[in-house]
Every structure is written in structure tokens, then in C-alpha cells.
Amino acid sequence: MNEPTPNHLEHLAARVTALEEMLTHFERTQSELDEVLRHTQNRIDALEKRLDRLSHDVEKVAAQSAEERSLEDERPPHY
């Protein structure tokens, strides 16, 4: 059986170190991407809620006929 040479062991140690550095970099990147994804999903959720409220308000206004609205409900143009 061939015994590993010191040079061969140093080369393997350097490769393992390089792999560990890459893994650390990938873990950090994944963590950053997870945070961005969480933030983005929170924004999407908030926007969907806002859109639902606005859609509901538009439907409510559209359901009211012109006869049902009184002048008291209308704002003057200067508001």
C-alpha cells in the first residue's frame, strides 16, 4: 500500500480548507437570501391585504347606485 507523502497530505489539507471556506460562504449567502425572501414575502402579504381591502372598498362603492348617494356623501372639490 502506498503511504501518503507529506506533500500529498498538505495538498489534501489545503483542499479541505478551501471546501470549508466555500461552505461557509454558501451558508452565509443562503442565510442572506433567506432573509431577503422573508422580507419579500412579508411585503407581498401586506400588499395582498391592502389590495383585498381596496377591492372590497371599490366593490362597495360600485354597488351603491347613484340614487342612493346623497350630496352629503360627496366631498366638495376643494377637499
C-alpha positions as CSV (number, residue, x, y, z in Angstrom):
1,M,0.0,0.0,0.0
2,N,1.3,3.5,-0.8
3,E,1.9,5.7,2.1
4,P,0.7,9.3,1.5
5,T,3.6,11.7,1.2
6,P,3.7,14.9,3.3
7,N,3.2,16.9,0.1
8,H,0.1,14.9,-0.7
9,L,-1.3,15.4,2.8
10,E,-0.6,19.2,2.6
11,H,-2.4,19.3,-0.7
12,L,-5.4,17.4,0.7
13,A,-5.5,19.7,3.8
14,A,-5.5,22.7,1.5
15,R,-8.4,21.3,-0.5
16,V,-10.4,20.6,2.7
17,T,-9.7,24.1,3.9
18,A,-10.8,25.5,0.6
19,L,-14.0,23.4,0.7
20,E,-14.7,24.6,4.3
21,E,-14.3,28.2,3.2
22,M,-16.7,27.7,0.2
23,L,-19.2,26.0,2.5
24,T,-19.0,28.9,5.0
25,H,-19.5,31.3,2.1
26,F,-22.5,29.3,0.8
27,E,-24.1,29.2,4.2
28,R,-23.8,32.9,4.6
29,T,-25.2,33.5,1.2
30,Q,-28.1,31.2,1.9
31,S,-28.8,33.0,5.2
32,E,-28.8,36.3,3.4
33,L,-31.1,35.0,0.7
34,D,-33.5,33.6,3.3
35,E,-33.7,37.0,4.9
36,V,-34.5,38.7,1.6
37,L,-37.1,36.0,0.8
38,R,-38.8,36.5,4.2
39,H,-38.8,40.3,3.8
40,T,-40.2,39.9,0.3
41,Q,-42.9,37.5,1.4
42,N,-43.9,39.9,4.2
43,R,-44.2,42.7,1.7
44,I,-46.3,40.5,-0.6
45,D,-48.6,39.5,2.2
46,A,-49.1,43.2,3.3
47,L,-49.7,44.3,-0.3
48,E,-52.3,41.4,-0.8
49,K,-54.1,42.5,2.3
50,R,-54.1,46.1,1.1
51,L,-55.3,45.1,-2.3
52,D,-58.1,43.0,-0.8
53,R,-59.3,46.0,1.3
54,L,-59.1,48.3,-1.7
55,S,-61.0,45.8,-3.8
56,H,-63.7,45.5,-1.2
57,D,-64.0,49.3,-1.0
58,V,-64.3,49.6,-4.7
59,E,-67.0,46.8,-4.9
60,K,-68.8,48.6,-2.0
61,V,-68.8,51.9,-3.8
62,A,-69.7,50.3,-7.2
63,A,-72.7,48.5,-5.5
64,Q,-74.1,51.8,-4.4
65,S,-76.4,53.3,-7.1
66,A,-76.3,56.9,-8.0
67,E,-79.7,57.4,-6.4
68,E,-78.6,56.1,-3.1
69,R,-75.8,58.6,-2.8
70,S,-76.7,61.9,-1.4
71,L,-74.9,65.2,-1.8
72,E,-73.8,64.9,1.9
73,D,-71.7,61.8,0.9
74,E,-69.9,63.8,-1.8
75,R,-66.9,65.9,-0.9
76,P,-66.5,69.3,-2.3
77,P,-63.8,69.7,-5.0
78,H,-61.6,71.7,-2.7
79,Y,-61.1,68.7,-0.3
